[in-house]
Amino acid sequence: MINHVIEVVSELDIDISEFELLIKECVNKTLVFEDIRFPCEVCVLLTDNAGIRELNLTYRKLDKPTDVLSFPMLEPDPDLGLIPPGQDIDAVTGHVMLGDIVISAEKAAGQAEELGHSLKRELAFLSVHAALHLTGYDHERGGDEESRFFSRQKEILNTIGI
């Protein structure tokens, strides 16, 4: 089994240990489900609406908070899939930096309440959603890709039991 490294950090003044293992499990299950065959590293940042709004404005030119952002480091090859370029392999760890995920815990809590489910379920959903983006999926393209994205997302969440 491939040893992926998923780091969860927080800018918030709350104890995230309750959610840290869940987020790691969701990202790792997504990588396994998507058959990522090289050891990679993913960093997940938990922030608030102000923090994610700033990133959303900087990178997407949208001046509003969002629930989750993904910053993939690799571009998938349409014929070969997700292949790590040799120069991006960490010489010490042997891991490839797959990308970063930023989740607004504040927005996630609001959405969980609005949708009538737990914050745990919402964070699992957002973690899988973002990890799929890191593996090359993009539902915003519409059509078949959107269908594949949401189908995969549902399958992965079902395997986790969420």
N, C-alpha and C positions, 0 to 999 in steps of 0.2 A: 504494500500500500504506500502511496506517495504521501510524504509529510509536507502538507501545506502549512504556512504560517499565517494565522489571522490575528492581527493585533487590534484590540479595541481600546480606544482612548476617549476621554471625555473632557469637555470644556465646562461642564456643569458642576455645580456644588451639591451633587447628590451621589449616593452610593450606587454604582452601576453594576456591582457584582451579580445582582439578581438577573440581569439581562446579558451580561458579558458572555456567559457560556452558551446561551441561546443564540446570540448573534454569531458566535464562532461556529456553532453547529450548523446553522442555516447556510452560512457562506461555504463552509467545507462540504456540506451535502450537495450544494449546487455545483461546486467544482468537480466532485466525484460523479454526480449525475451527468454532467456535461463532458465527462471523460477527459478532463485536463490531465495530460500524462507527464507533465513536468512539474517539479516542485516550484511553487510560487508563493508570493507574499501579497497579502491584502491588508490595508490599514483601514479601519472603520473609526470614524470620528463621530461622537455624539455631541450635538450642539443644541442651541436654542433657535428660535425663529429669527432673531437679529443676526446670528452668525450665519445661518444658511441663506438668509436674504442677501447679505453682503456677497457671498459666493455666487448666488444665482445672478445677481446684477453684474458681477465681474465677468463670469464665464458664459452666461446665457443672455445677458442684456435684459433680464426680467427683474424689475424692481419690486419683488414680492417674495415672501417666504414660500418654500416648497417643502414637501415631506422628505425627499431624498434626492441626492445627486450622486452620480457615478462619474469617475474620471479614469477611463481605461488607459493603460499604458501601451497596449499592443493592438495592432490593427489585424483583423482576421484576413486571411487569404481566401477568396471565394472558392478556390479549388482544394486548398490544403488545410483549411481550418485555422485554428489559433496556433501559431508557431512562434516560439520565442526567438528573437534575434540574439545571436551569440554575444554581442557586446553588452547586452542588458542582464547577463547572468552575474550575480554577485559572486566574486571570486572566493569569498570566505564561506558563505552559506550554501552556495550552489542554487539559490532560489532566484526566480525571475519575479520582478515587481509587476504584478498583474494590474494593479490600480488601487485607487482610493474610493471609499464610500463615505458620504457624509449624510447623517440622519438627524433631522430635527426631532428630538425627543418631545419637545413642546408640541409640535405639529402632530406627531404620532399620537400623543395622548389625546389631543382634541379629536382626531379622526377616529380613534378607538371609541371614545365616548359617543360621538355622532353616529357611528355605525353599530353601536351596541355590543361591542366585543372587548376583550381585554387588551391592555397595552402590550402584553406578551405576544398575542396574536398579530397585532399591528407591526411590532418590531420584527417579527419573523417574516411577515409578508414583505416589508420594506427591504430587509436584508437579502432575501432571495431575489426580489425584483432587481435590486442594484447589482447583485453578483451576476445575474444573467446578462446585464449590460456589459459587465467586465469581460464576459466570455464571448462577446461579439453580437449579441442579440440587440435589436432596436425596434421596439413596437411602434415607434413614431413614424416609421416608414410605411406603415399600413399594410393592407393586403395579407398575403400569405405569411409574411414575417411577423406581423402583429398576431395572427392566429397561432403561429408556432410559439411565439414568446409567451402568450397567456396560457397556452396548453402546457408548456414546460413548467411554468411557474406553479400551476395548479398541481401537477404531478409531484413536483419537489415538495411542496407544502404538505401534500398527502403522505409522502414517505416520512416526513418529520412528525406527522400526527397533528398538524395545525389546520 
